[in-house]
């Protein structure tokens, strides 16, 4: 519900609110921000990401773009931890959808002082378990797009404390 934005992101929380209110939204589930945090911890890449972010000079756009590409590469090079993969696949099977949307829902989204809408990626018509897991990693990586890194800096958000949840919905 609306009180769960810290774990489900703004979009995930809003979708939960609409579902509970009986508004017809496509069925789905949310890969919570805790799964993102677990991914970062289990793969031991937090220090690498922080080191890249500390080298960014936001007045020089090329440093933001370079940091974004490096961090995305760090994330994409890691295997999805088996525990997370199993949970996602189990929920995907229960959903029974041939195609799903993997939507982004940053935990800092939709605050009164800043809008994070459109900062991260959404993937449509995702088919198959392996492809779904790949898109979840790409969703995680999209938290570090150049525009997202720059926007968080400009709005004084701690880069290391922002997370991402991923609503998965039947197409």
Backbone bond lengths (Angstrom), bond angles and torsions (degrees), N, CA, C in turn:
res aa  C-N    CA-C-N  psi(-1)  N-CA   C-N-CA  omega(-1)  CA-C   N-CA-C  phi
1 X - - - 1.449 - - 1.523 109.88 -
2 X 1.307 116.20 -173.89 1.471 120.35 -174.40 1.524 113.75 -61.30
3 X 1.313 117.40 -17.70 1.463 121.02 179.44 1.531 112.44 -86.64
4 X 1.320 117.51 -0.50 1.459 121.93 -175.15 1.527 113.97 -105.43
5 X 1.327 117.85 18.66 1.463 120.57 -178.43 1.525 112.65 -60.54
6 X 1.317 117.44 -29.79 1.470 120.29 -179.64 1.524 111.99 -67.55
7 X 1.340 117.56 -25.60 1.470 120.17 -179.64 1.516 113.07 -107.70
8 X 1.333 117.32 -28.40 1.463 121.00 -176.62 1.525 112.52 -111.66
9 X 1.325 117.85 -2.34 1.452 121.51 -175.70 1.521 109.95 74.49
10 X 1.304 116.16 166.27 1.465 120.94 -178.53 1.516 113.08 -60.87
11 X 1.313 116.49 -45.69 1.466 120.84 -179.22 1.526 111.01 -66.52
12 X 1.332 116.48 -45.15 1.464 120.27 179.35 1.519 111.48 -60.54
13 X 1.329 116.43 -43.45 1.464 120.90 179.08 1.527 110.78 -64.50
14 X 1.319 116.94 -42.38 1.469 120.58 179.66 1.523 111.64 -65.95
15 X 1.321 117.19 -39.70 1.466 119.82 176.81 1.523 110.68 -63.08
16 X 1.324 116.86 -37.96 1.462 120.79 175.67 1.515 111.90 -63.23
17 X 1.321 116.96 -42.10 1.465 121.78 176.95 1.528 110.96 -59.77
18 X 1.335 115.79 -47.24 1.464 119.70 -178.97 1.522 111.39 -63.54
19 X 1.327 116.37 -40.95 1.470 120.66 179.04 1.520 110.02 -62.17
20 X 1.332 116.75 -46.49 1.464 120.85 -179.98 1.523 112.49 -64.62
21 X 1.328 117.07 -28.27 1.467 121.46 179.32 1.528 111.83 -82.64
22 X 1.330 117.05 -3.24 1.462 120.46 178.91 1.518 114.30 84.41
23 X 1.312 117.09 11.40 1.463 120.82 177.32 1.527 107.31 -75.27
24 X 1.323 117.34 132.44 1.470 118.68 -177.43 1.531 112.45 -72.85
25 X 1.319 115.05 103.73 1.461 121.49 174.18 1.526 107.25 -119.51
26 X 1.319 117.90 151.61 1.462 119.26 178.17 1.525 110.83 -56.98
27 X 1.326 117.04 137.44 1.462 119.68 -179.66 1.523 111.15 -65.75
28 X 1.316 115.34 156.59 1.451 119.01 179.30 1.510 111.70 179.31
29 X 1.317 114.62 -162.71 1.456 122.73 178.37 1.516 107.37 -150.34
30 X 1.324 116.19 166.22 1.464 120.60 -179.36 1.523 109.65 -117.80
31 X 1.319 116.08 126.52 1.457 121.57 168.88 1.529 104.29 -80.10
32 X 1.314 116.10 105.42 1.459 121.98 -170.67 1.529 113.19 -67.28
33 X 1.318 114.98 161.03 1.464 120.94 177.61 1.526 111.18 -59.52
34 X 1.317 117.55 -28.01 1.467 119.92 177.51 1.527 111.06 -62.76
35 X 1.330 117.72 -30.69 1.468 120.74 176.14 1.530 110.05 -68.39
36 X 1.335 116.50 -40.03 1.467 120.15 175.35 1.524 109.82 -60.82
37 X 1.331 116.91 -47.17 1.462 120.77 179.71 1.529 111.16 -61.45
38 X 1.325 116.54 -39.77 1.463 121.04 177.98 1.529 109.80 -63.49
39 X 1.337 116.54 -43.20 1.464 121.37 177.54 1.532 110.12 -56.61
40 X 1.324 116.47 -48.41 1.465 121.73 -179.10 1.536 110.50 -62.63
41 X 1.328 116.13 -44.28 1.473 120.25 -179.18 1.526 111.86 -68.88
42 X 1.312 116.73 -47.99 1.470 121.51 -175.27 1.535 111.32 -63.82
43 X 1.320 116.72 -36.79 1.464 120.66 -179.41 1.531 112.03 -85.21
44 X 1.324 116.39 -7.24 1.465 122.73 177.09 1.528 113.29 57.65
45 X 1.340 115.61 43.82 1.471 119.57 -178.03 1.530 113.58 -108.56
46 X 1.307 118.49 -0.36 1.466 120.81 -177.39 1.527 111.53 -57.84
47 X 1.315 117.31 -46.66 1.469 120.48 -178.99 1.529 110.89 -62.09
48 X 1.340 116.54 -38.15 1.467 120.20 178.53 1.532 111.01 -64.69
49 X 1.322 116.04 -43.26 1.468 120.86 179.43 1.523 110.02 -64.60
50 X 1.334 116.75 -47.16 1.465 120.68 179.63 1.524 111.51 -60.24
51 X 1.334 116.99 -40.17 1.466 120.67 179.80 1.529 110.94 -62.05
52 X 1.317 116.74 -40.60 1.472 120.37 178.38 1.526 109.97 -66.72
53 X 1.323 117.07 -44.45 1.465 120.36 -178.90 1.526 112.26 -63.83
54 X 1.317 117.90 -33.25 1.468 120.63 -179.35 1.527 112.59 -70.33
55 X 1.320 117.89 -17.61 1.472 121.25 179.68 1.526 112.55 -88.21
56 X 1.328 117.11 -5.62 1.465 120.75 -175.73 1.522 110.72 -74.74
57 X 1.321 115.08 132.74 1.457 122.44 170.17 1.524 105.67 -109.74
58 X 1.308 117.08 104.02 1.460 121.57 -172.32 1.527 113.80 -65.20
59 X 1.308 117.16 -13.15 1.462 120.36 176.48 1.527 111.18 -81.64
60 X 1.333 115.88 -12.58 1.464 121.32 178.02 1.530 107.88 -116.69
61 X 1.316 115.44 101.12 1.462 122.40 -172.61 1.522 111.87 -55.67
62 X 1.310 118.02 -36.15 1.468 119.52 -177.73 1.528 111.53 -62.04
63 X 1.341 118.25 -28.64 1.464 119.40 178.57 1.527 110.90 -71.94
64 X 1.328 116.63 -32.89 1.469 121.07 176.89 1.528 108.97 -68.04
65 X 1.328 116.11 -45.96 1.474 120.55 -179.86 1.527 111.21 -63.66
66 X 1.312 116.70 -41.45 1.464 120.85 179.20 1.529 110.56 -64.51
67 X 1.330 116.93 -42.69 1.467 121.10 178.30 1.526 110.65 -62.72
68 X 1.311 116.46 -42.35 1.461 121.08 179.42 1.525 110.96 -58.52
69 X 1.313 116.46 -49.98 1.467 120.29 -179.25 1.531 111.67 -62.73
70 X 1.327 116.27 -39.62 1.468 120.04 -179.57 1.532 110.80 -65.93
71 X 1.320 116.91 -45.65 1.466 120.47 -179.30 1.527 110.86 -66.23
72 X 1.314 117.44 -42.73 1.472 119.79 177.12 1.526 110.39 -58.45
73 X 1.334 115.96 -40.53 1.465 120.60 177.78 1.518 112.23 -63.65
74 X 1.323 116.32 -40.23 1.466 120.89 177.93 1.528 110.06 -60.34
75 X 1.323 116.51 -46.88 1.469 121.19 -178.71 1.522 110.96 -65.79
76 X 1.323 116.75 -47.20 1.468 120.26 -175.04 1.532 112.35 -69.05
77 X 1.324 117.44 -22.08 1.470 120.76 179.62 1.530 112.43 -75.50
78 X 1.318 116.85 -14.66 1.465 121.01 -176.95 1.523 111.26 -88.93
79 X 1.318 115.46 149.05 1.457 121.25 172.53 1.520 108.87 -80.90
80 X 1.322 115.26 146.16 1.452 119.88 175.24 1.529 108.08 -68.71
81 X 1.324 118.66 126.32 1.465 119.55 177.49 1.536 110.87 -55.50
82 X 1.313 115.22 139.03 1.474 121.19 -175.12 1.520 112.70 -56.22
83 X 1.321 117.04 -36.68 1.460 120.57 -178.53 1.521 111.45 -62.93
84 X 1.321 116.06 -43.55 1.465 120.53 179.27 1.523 109.61 -69.32
85 X 1.314 116.70 -45.97 1.470 120.71 -179.75 1.526 110.76 -56.08
86 X 1.325 117.18 -44.76 1.466 120.92 -179.00 1.529 111.01 -61.49
87 X 1.318 117.01 -45.79 1.474 120.92 -179.94 1.529 110.86 -61.33
88 X 1.315 117.01 -45.55 1.467 120.55 -179.54 1.519 110.21 -63.17
89 X 1.304 117.11 -46.68 1.469 120.87 -179.49 1.525 110.89 -63.73
90 X 1.316 117.76 -42.71 1.469 120.79 178.15 1.528 111.44 -59.43
91 X 1.321 116.85 -45.90 1.469 120.22 179.81 1.525 111.41 -68.73
92 X 1.317 116.17 -35.63 1.460 120.36 177.16 1.526 110.31 -62.36
93 X 1.328 116.34 -43.57 1.471 120.46 178.15 1.523 111.00 -61.89
94 X 1.327 117.55 -43.21 1.465 121.64 178.51 1.523 111.12 -62.55
95 X 1.312 116.60 -33.93 1.465 121.18 179.52 1.522 110.43 -67.13
96 X 1.320 116.69 -33.96 1.457 121.11 176.85 1.521 114.47 65.18
97 X 1.308 116.94 33.76 1.461 121.25 -177.82 1.523 110.48 -103.92
98 X 1.321 116.03 134.26 1.455 119.31 175.52 1.529 110.52 -71.05
99 X 1.332 116.11 -39.66 1.463 122.11 179.68 1.526 108.68 -124.80
100 X 1.331 115.83 140.92 1.463 120.65 176.82 1.529 109.89 -131.74
101 X 1.312 114.28 161.19 1.461 122.39 169.61 1.518 107.01 -102.83
102 X 1.318 116.43 134.66 1.461 122.16 173.19 1.517 105.00 -107.06
103 X 1.325 115.46 109.19 1.460 121.30 -173.81 1.527 110.01 -107.50
104 X 1.291 116.58 151.06 1.464 119.91 179.60 1.522 110.34 -97.05
105 X 1.312 115.35 147.10 1.454 121.51 -179.94 1.525 107.91 -149.84
106 X 1.323 115.37 87.95 1.466 119.50 -178.52 1.519 110.27 -67.50
107 X 1.306 116.23 144.26 1.460 120.04 -177.64 1.523 112.12 -71.34
108 X 1.314 118.40 -14.93 1.460 121.64 176.77 1.525 111.38 -97.36
109 X 1.320 116.59 7.72 1.451 121.82 -174.24 1.522 112.57 -66.39
110 X 1.315 115.53 150.46 1.457 123.95 168.44 1.523 114.39 56.18
111 X 1.311 116.14 43.33 1.454 120.05 174.73 1.527 108.79 -83.65
112 X 1.335 118.34 157.68 1.466 119.80 -178.98 1.526 113.66 -59.14
113 X 1.343 116.83 -27.95 1.461 120.53 -175.78 1.524 114.06 -98.77
114 X 1.341 117.83 -7.53 1.467 120.00 -176.83 1.521 109.86 -156.62
115 X 1.314 115.32 148.25 1.458 120.56 176.87 1.521 109.30 -118.20
116 X 1.326 115.89 122.73 1.457 121.00 -179.47 1.519 112.07 -100.36
117 X 1.329 116.54 5.53 1.456 119.99 -178.63 1.523 110.29 -57.91
118 X 1.325 115.68 134.97 1.458 121.29 177.20 1.515 114.83 82.20
119 X 1.315 118.26 -0.46 1.458 121.04 -178.31 1.531 112.05 -75.13
120 X 1.343 115.77 -34.00 1.461 120.73 -177.70 1.525 110.20 -109.86
121 X 1.329 114.89 170.22 1.461 121.37 -173.41 1.523 113.89 -85.15
122 X 1.327 114.75 153.15 1.455 124.66 169.63 1.517 106.44 -126.07
123 X 1.322 116.02 141.71 1.471 121.14 -179.15 1.528 108.46 -124.34
124 X 1.311 116.34 127.74 1.461 121.83 -177.79 1.525 111.07 -107.13
125 X 1.333 114.47 155.99 1.473 122.31 176.21 1.526 112.93 55.78
126 X 1.328 115.61 42.87 1.457 121.50 178.02 1.528 107.50 -79.13
127 X 1.328 115.66 126.98 1.462 121.16 -176.64 1.526 109.82 -124.92
128 X 1.332 116.02 134.20 1.458 120.95 175.20 1.511 113.00 91.41
129 X 1.322 115.10 148.89 1.461 120.96 -176.15 1.525 113.06 -66.82
130 X 1.323 117.53 -44.44 1.466 119.96 -179.40 1.525 110.54 -62.91
131 X 1.324 116.64 -41.88 1.461 121.07 178.58 1.527 110.44 -65.71
132 X 1.335 116.92 -38.94 1.460 120.79 178.03 1.528 110.57 -60.87
133 X 1.307 117.63 -47.14 1.461 120.85 179.51 1.531 111.36 -62.88
134 X 1.313 116.99 -37.35 1.467 121.52 176.75 1.528 110.22 -63.36
135 X 1.327 116.66 -43.39 1.471 120.45 -179.17 1.527 111.33 -68.70
136 X 1.330 117.66 -31.53 1.466 119.79 174.85 1.525 109.19 -62.87
137 X 1.328 117.67 -45.39 1.473 120.02 177.20 1.532 110.73 -61.88
138 X 1.324 117.00 -41.60 1.468 119.60 178.00 1.520 110.87 -64.13
139 X 1.330 116.81 -35.19 1.462 120.71 174.78 1.521 110.79 -63.32
140 X 1.332 116.46 -44.08 1.460 120.31 176.03 1.530 110.17 -59.35
141 X 1.316 116.31 -46.28 1.464 120.85 -178.66 1.529 111.66 -62.58
142 X 1.332 116.69 -32.47 1.463 119.70 -177.52 1.526 112.70 -67.21
143 X 1.335 117.37 -14.45 1.461 120.15 174.14 1.534 110.30 -62.15
144 X 1.330 115.41 -19.52 1.459 121.07 -177.75 1.523 112.29 -113.24
145 X 1.330 116.60 33.90 1.466 118.74 172.44 1.525 107.74 -65.39
146 X 1.308 116.88 157.15 1.468 120.18 -179.52 1.522 110.85 -58.48
147 X 1.328 116.70 -43.36 1.464 118.42 -178.12 1.526 111.59 -66.77
148 X 1.357 117.56 -34.55 1.465 120.66 178.74 1.531 111.04 -69.36
149 X 1.322 116.85 -42.90 1.473 120.58 177.77 1.523 109.86 -60.23
150 X 1.330 116.41 -47.97 1.465 121.35 -178.81 1.528 110.98 -63.43
151 X 1.327 116.90 -45.24 1.463 121.61 -177.95 1.532 111.15 -62.27
152 X 1.339 116.17 -43.46 1.471 118.74 178.15 1.531 110.29 -62.48
153 X 1.328 116.61 -40.52 1.463 119.89 178.28 1.533 110.40 -62.05
154 X 1.307 116.35 -48.42 1.468 121.12 -178.07 1.524 112.37 -61.85
155 X 1.327 116.60 -28.91 1.461 120.96 -178.59 1.531 112.66 -102.07
156 X 1.336 115.89 11.97 1.467 122.80 173.75 1.531 113.87 60.00
157 X 1.320 116.00 41.19 1.463 121.17 173.94 1.519 108.65 -95.15
158 X 1.297 116.08 138.38 1.463 121.45 178.06 1.534 108.07 -69.21
159 X 1.316 116.60 113.55 1.475 122.00 -176.62 1.526 111.61 -57.55
160 X 1.319 117.00 -32.71 1.465 119.71 -175.06 1.522 113.04 -82.65
161 X 1.335 117.63 -7.38 1.466 119.68 -177.01 1.521 113.54 -107.52
162 X 1.312 117.63 -4.78 1.463 119.43 179.31 1.530 108.57 -83.67
163 X 1.310 115.84 143.40 1.459 120.60 179.35 1.513 110.50 -129.58
164 X 1.311 115.10 -177.72 1.451 119.65 -179.69 1.536 109.96 -144.60
165 X 1.316 114.05 138.38 1.456 121.82 171.91 1.528 105.66 -113.83
166 X 1.329 116.29 159.30 1.462 119.66 -177.31 1.526 110.49 -132.07
167 X 1.331 116.88 100.63 1.460 118.73 172.41 1.543 109.33 -66.43
168 X 1.319 115.46 132.45 1.461 122.26 177.20 1.529 105.62 -113.34
169 X 1.332 117.02 119.42 1.462 119.90 -175.66 1.523 111.02 -126.81
170 X 1.308 114.13 145.23 1.454 121.47 175.40 1.520 108.99 -63.08
171 X 1.335 115.99 136.37 1.466 120.64 176.53 1.522 108.34 -85.98
